[in-house]
Amino acid sequence: MPTYLIAMQTRSILGTLALVVPLLAILVAAGWFAARAWVSVEGPPMPATGYLAMALGVIFSLIVGCGLMALLFYSNRHGYDDPFQAHDDRE
């Protein structure tokens, strides 16, 4: 195998590591912060209406997100996202 191919593969691997390692570190730090904040919060327990409101908010958010993704795929498959091309019927 030529040395320039090995150098390109090494550069590609190092570039991927340079991207993945900091992102994983940020993910771990965010998880640690969220877990620590969740445990440290003290106060009265949440009433049943609070859990109901939270569940309805999650369900509504999922419905809106899934609906928007469905519209995105629909518009892409039916050509609505294609660049404009004028059709000349005179020819």
C-alpha positions, 0 to 999 in steps of 0.5 A, spaced: 500 500 500 502 506 498 505 511 503 500 517 501 494 512 502 496 510 509 497 517 511 490 519 508 487 514 512 491 516 518 489 523 517 482 521 517 482 517 523 485 522 527 480 527 524 474 523 526 477 522 533 479 529 534 471 530 533 468 524 536 472 525 543 470 532 545 463 531 543 463 525 547 466 529 553 461 534 552 456 529 552 458 526 559 459 533 562 452 534 560 449 528 563 453 529 569 451 536 570 443 533 569 444 528 574 447 532 579 442 537 578 436 532 578 438 529 585 440 536 588 433 539 587 429 539 593 422 541 594 415 539 595 413 533 591 410 534 584 402 533 584 398 529 579 396 535 575 404 536 574 405 529 572 399 530 567 401 536 564 408 534 563 406 527 560 401 531 555 407 536 553 411 530 551 406 527 547 404 533 544 411 535 542 412 528 539 406 528 535 408 535 532 416 532 531 413 526 528 408 530 523 414 535 521 418 529 519 413 526 515 411 532 512 419 533 510 419 526 507 413 527 503 415 533 500 422 530 498 419 524 495 414 528 491 419 533 488 417 539 492 424 540 494 427 540 487 430 546 484 425 550 480 426 548 472 421 552 468 417 547 463 416 550 456 410 548 453 411 551 446 416 546 444 
